[in-house]
Amino acid sequence: MTDTVHFYAAAGLPPLPKHVVFVLDVSGSMRGPKMQQLKMAMGTILDELNAGDLFSLNPFSSAVRVWDADVPFWFHSTWEGNLNPTFNSSAIVQATSENIAKAKRSISSFAANEGTHIFSALKTALRV
C-alpha cells in the first residue's frame, strides 16, 4: 500500500500572509550533518516566504535566543520558565529581501552546543 497526499487549492488566489516563528534546535545533538541540513533547509524556507509574511527566529540549546534583525542575538533567561516579560518588537520582522538576508547570515553562524531545552523554546515562541 502506498500513501498518497492530495493538495487542493483554488487557482488564481493570492497566498494569505503568514506569521511564522521558527523554533530551531541548535543543541549539541545537532552537530555535523544535522546542523548543515538545518541551515540549508532554512535558506530554502526563507526564500519561499512572501512579501506580506512575518517571521521570527528562535534558536535554542541550553538557552533560548530571540532574534533581532538589527542587533545580534539577544538572550532571555528561560530556566524554570522565567521569561523576560517584554520582547523587542523587532524580533518579528517583515519577510523583505533585506530581513531574509540578515536571517540567513545569522543562521549561517549557528553552532551546535549544550543541552536541549525545547519546552522553554516553545514557551518563548508562544510569547513571540
Contacts in CASP RR format, 6 or more apart in sequence:
PFRMAT RR
TARGET T0000
AUTHOR 0000-0000-0000
METHOD contacts of the structure
MODEL  1
MTDTVHFYAAAGLPPLPKHVVFVLDVSGSMRGPKMQQLKMAMGTILDELN
AGDLFSLNPFSSAVRVWDADVPFWFHSTWEGNLNPTFNSSAIVQATSENI
AKAKRSISSFAANEGTHIFSALKTALRV
15 50 0 8 1.000
17 50 0 8 1.000
17 52 0 8 1.000
17 53 0 8 1.000
17 54 0 8 1.000
18 49 0 8 1.000
18 50 0 8 1.000
18 53 0 8 1.000
18 54 0 8 1.000
18 55 0 8 1.000
19 53 0 8 1.000
19 54 0 8 1.000
19 55 0 8 1.000
19 92 0 8 1.000
20 49 0 8 1.000
20 53 0 8 1.000
20 54 0 8 1.000
20 55 0 8 1.000
20 56 0 8 1.000
21 55 0 8 1.000
21 56 0 8 1.000
21 58 0 8 1.000
21 125 0 8 1.000
21 128 0 8 1.000
22 42 0 8 1.000
22 45 0 8 1.000
22 55 0 8 1.000
22 56 0 8 1.000
22 57 0 8 1.000
22 58 0 8 1.000
23 58 0 8 1.000
23 60 0 8 1.000
23 118 0 8 1.000
23 121 0 8 1.000
23 122 0 8 1.000
23 125 0 8 1.000
24 38 0 8 1.000
24 42 0 8 1.000
24 57 0 8 1.000
24 58 0 8 1.000
24 59 0 8 1.000
24 60 0 8 1.000
24 107 0 8 1.000
24 110 0 8 1.000
25 38 0 8 1.000
25 59 0 8 1.000
25 60 0 8 1.000
25 61 0 8 1.000
25 116 0 8 1.000
25 118 0 8 1.000
25 121 0 8 1.000
26 35 0 8 1.000
26 38 0 8 1.000
26 59 0 8 1.000
26 60 0 8 1.000
26 61 0 8 1.000
26 110 0 8 1.000
26 111 0 8 1.000
26 112 0 8 1.000
26 113 0 8 1.000
27 60 0 8 1.000
27 61 0 8 1.000
27 62 0 8 1.000
27 112 0 8 1.000
27 113 0 8 1.000
27 114 0 8 1.000
27 115 0 8 1.000
27 116 0 8 1.000
28 61 0 8 1.000
28 112 0 8 1.000
28 113 0 8 1.000
28 114 0 8 1.000
28 115 0 8 1.000
28 116 0 8 1.000
29 112 0 8 1.000
29 115 0 8 1.000
29 116 0 8 1.000
30 38 0 8 1.000
30 112 0 8 1.000
31 112 0 8 1.000
32 112 0 8 1.000
34 112 0 8 1.000
35 110 0 8 1.000
35 111 0 8 1.000
35 112 0 8 1.000
38 107 0 8 1.000
38 110 0 8 1.000
39 107 0 8 1.000
39 108 0 8 1.000
39 110 0 8 1.000
42 103 0 8 1.000
42 104 0 8 1.000
42 107 0 8 1.000
43 104 0 8 1.000
43 107 0 8 1.000
46 55 0 8 1.000
46 95 0 8 1.000
46 100 0 8 1.000
46 103 0 8 1.000
46 104 0 8 1.000
47 100 0 8 1.000
49 55 0 8 1.000
49 95 0 8 1.000
49 100 0 8 1.000
50 95 0 8 1.000
51 94 0 8 1.000
51 95 0 8 1.000
51 96 0 8 1.000
52 94 0 8 1.000
52 95 0 8 1.000
53 94 0 8 1.000
53 95 0 8 1.000
54 92 0 8 1.000
54 93 0 8 1.000
54 94 0 8 1.000
54 95 0 8 1.000
55 92 0 8 1.000
55 93 0 8 1.000
55 95 0 8 1.000
55 99 0 8 1.000
55 103 0 8 1.000
56 66 0 8 1.000
56 67 0 8 1.000
56 91 0 8 1.000
56 92 0 8 1.000
56 93 0 8 1.000
56 125 0 8 1.000
56 128 0 8 1.000
57 66 0 8 1.000
57 67 0 8 1.000
57 103 0 8 1.000
57 106 0 8 1.000
57 107 0 8 1.000
58 64 0 8 1.000
58 65 0 8 1.000
58 66 0 8 1.000
58 67 0 8 1.000
58 121 0 8 1.000
58 124 0 8 1.000
58 125 0 8 1.000
58 128 0 8 1.000
59 65 0 8 1.000
59 67 0 8 1.000
59 73 0 8 1.000
59 110 0 8 1.000
60 116 0 8 1.000
60 117 0 8 1.000
60 118 0 8 1.000
60 120 0 8 1.000
60 121 0 8 1.000
60 124 0 8 1.000
61 112 0 8 1.000
61 113 0 8 1.000
61 114 0 8 1.000
61 115 0 8 1.000
61 116 0 8 1.000
61 117 0 8 1.000
62 114 0 8 1.000
62 115 0 8 1.000
62 116 0 8 1.000
62 117 0 8 1.000
63 75 0 8 1.000
63 76 0 8 1.000
63 78 0 8 1.000
63 114 0 8 1.000
63 117 0 8 1.000
64 75 0 8 1.000
64 76 0 8 1.000
64 78 0 8 1.000
64 117 0 8 1.000
64 120 0 8 1.000
64 121 0 8 1.000
64 124 0 8 1.000
65 73 0 8 1.000
65 74 0 8 1.000
65 75 0 8 1.000
65 76 0 8 1.000
66 73 0 8 1.000
66 74 0 8 1.000
66 75 0 8 1.000
66 76 0 8 1.000
66 87 0 8 1.000
66 88 0 8 1.000
66 91 0 8 1.000
66 124 0 8 1.000
66 128 0 8 1.000
67 73 0 8 1.000
67 91 0 8 1.000
67 103 0 8 1.000
67 106 0 8 1.000
68 74 0 8 1.000
68 88 0 8 1.000
68 90 0 8 1.000
68 91 0 8 1.000
69 90 0 8 1.000
69 93 0 8 1.000
69 99 0 8 1.000
69 102 0 8 1.000
69 103 0 8 1.000
70 90 0 8 1.000
71 90 0 8 1.000
72 106 0 8 1.000
73 106 0 8 1.000
74 88 0 8 1.000
76 83 0 8 1.000
76 84 0 8 1.000
76 124 0 8 1.000
77 83 0 8 1.000
77 84 0 8 1.000
78 117 0 8 1.000
78 120 0 8 1.000
78 121 0 8 1.000
78 123 0 8 1.000
78 124 0 8 1.000
79 120 0 8 1.000
81 120 0 8 1.000
81 123 0 8 1.000
83 120 0 8 1.000
83 123 0 8 1.000
83 124 0 8 1.000
83 127 0 8 1.000
87 127 0 8 1.000
87 128 0 8 1.000
91 128 0 8 1.000
92 128 0 8 1.000
93 99 0 8 1.000
93 103 0 8 1.000
END
